[in-house]
């Protein structure tokens, strides 16, 4: 039993690292959603105040302050947003990988309350600034 526990302790972090590495290279496909309006004006997980007019997003797959390109796979529109919040476990359990602000969702052609198939890719800072 101790060997199994030790194996899990040693291998689990490596598998998490491998998953993050793939995310950086190829991006992550999944479901994108629109933040509920009730969060406007509330603090995000980073302490920033959530504002629907900003190009920010919540994700459990990318680090805080990462810049990511979110592409709507149905119409190929894309937007670059900064990750400044974490998604609710309830949303993540439904296969969602990113929650977008109203401004970001509009740029992708998403209606309020809409769900879309997206590709989320890390954008190097050199391409942002």
Order of alpha helices (4+ residues) and beta strands (2+ residues): alpha-beta-beta-beta-beta-alpha-beta-alpha-beta-alpha
